[in-house]
Amino acid sequence: MTTRVGDLIDRNAPIATIIAVGRTIEAKISEENFAAIKLGQKASVRFLTFGADQYNAVISKILPAADPATQRYTVFLDLFLPERRVLLPGLTGEVSIIIAERPDAVIIPRRALIGEYVYVVAGGKVEQRKVVKGYDGLNQVEIASGLALGEMVIVEQLDRFREGDRVRTQALAD
């Protein structure tokens, strides 16, 4: 509907929509990760609409009660965006909150896990190895035990492999 100066409008009709453009975002945290969250913790944020660009943030507010429907806790983060970026309501993305740093951690893609097991290539054969997970991320998982740094883990077409299968590895072409 177009309105011009002098037009009469219905008293219940909206005449404008106000959008809050800010630098604070809301994130949901699982119950298992909530205890590790603290005010002032650093985070990295990526929005789907901005592609692979990542932005720094810091936790500014933590709500102490979980949403009863999802059992997730709400935290608010102050986002450090360049002035040219506008943060609009409803954007979706991914927040990574640094809760611990482990420089020598063994990290594998989540898709490599088959329950508590992974397939490892050792001596030209497939070995099914039981692992214990550490921190559990959206796409990656820390392996606390059962796998050493540098071991070769099968991450694709897991249904094609069995314990003891002979395999040959080759370098990927650039």
N, C-alpha and C positions, 0 to 999 in steps of 0.2 A: 504494500500500500504506500503510495506517495502522498506526503502531506506538504502543503504549501503554507506560507505565512497567511494568517487570517482564516484558515480552514477550522471548522469545528470538529472536535474529536470526542469520541465516547469517553466518559470519565474512567472506565475500566480498561480501556485500550492502552497497551504499552506504547510509549512514544520514543523510547530509547532503550538500548541494551548496554549496560556497563560491563566491561570486561576488565578484570584486575590483571594487569601485566606486572609480574613480579619476578623475584629471584629466589623464591622459596619453593621447594618441592616436597611432596609427601611420598613416603615409601613404606611398604609393608614388610615386616620382618617376621620370620618364622619363630616359633617358640624356642626351638633348639638353639637359635643364634641370638636370641634376645638378651640373655645374660651377659654376653660379651660386648654389648653396645653401650657406649658412654658418650656423654655430652662432649663436644669438641673433637670427636674422632673424625679423621679424614676419610674422604670417599671420592670415588671417580664415577661420573655420570655420563651415560651415552643415550641420546634420544634418537629414535628411529628416523624422525624427520630430518635430522642433521647428519645422517650417514655415520661414518666411522669416527667423527670428531668426539673427543672425550673432554669433559670439563671437571675441574676440581670442585669439591663441596666439603662442607663440614656439618656435623650433626648439631642442630641448634635447639631441638625440643624432642622429648621422648614422652609419649603417652603411656602411663603405667598399666593400663588394662587392655587385654586383647579383645578384638572383635569377636563376639560369641559365635557368629556364623562361620568365620574362617580360622579362628584361633591364631590370627596374625596381629602383631603389634604395629602401631603407627609411629613413625619417626619423621621429623621434618628436618630438611637440610637446607642450609644457605648455599646457594649456587654461585660460583664465580664465572659469569659469562662475559664474553666481550660485549662492549656497548652495542655493536651492530646486530647482535642476536636478540631476538624477542622471544620470551618464554610465554606461550599462550596456555590457557587452561586446557586440560584434557590430553596433553601430549603424553605419549608412552615411551618408555625407555628402560634402561637397565642401570641399577645402582650397585656398585661394588664398594663395600665398606671394609676398610683394612682393620681386621680384628687381631691379627698377629702376623708377624713377618718371620718366615723360615727360609733363609736363602738356599738351603740344600734340600728342600722338600721335593719329593717325587710326585709329579703332577701328571695325570693322564686324562685323555678325553673321556667323558662320562660314557660315551657309546662303546668304549672298550670293555666295560664291565658286564659280566653275565652273573648277576646276583653278587656273590662274594668272590667271584673268580675272574681271572683274566687269562688270555692265551699269550704265552711268552715264546719267542723263538730262541732256542738255545741249542747250539751244536747241530744246526740244520734240522731240528725236530721241533714240533709243537709240544709245549708243556702247559698243562692247565695248572694254574697257580692260585692258591687261596690267598686273598689279600685282606688287610684290615684298613678300612677307610679312616681318614682324618677329617679335615675340613671338606665339606661337600658343597660345591658351587653349582651354578646353573648348567654349565657346559663342561666343567672340569672337576676332577676329584683328586684330593691329596691322598696318597697311599702311605699310611703310617708304618705298615710292615708287610712283608711278603714280596717286595719288589725293590730292586736296587736301582740307583740312579744310572742311567745309560743302558739298561736292559731294553731289548726290542719287544714291544707289545703290539699285538695284532689289533687294529681298530676298525677294520672294514670287513664286511661279509663274514662275520663270525660263525654263521651257520654252516659254512663250508669246511670248517676245521674241526679236528678231533685230536685228543691226546695221542702223541706218538706219530702223527702225520709227518712225513718228510717234506721239507719246504726249502726253497732257495730264495734268497733275498737279492734284490738288485736296487741300485740307486735310482731315484726318480729323475727323469729328464727335466732340465730347466725350462 
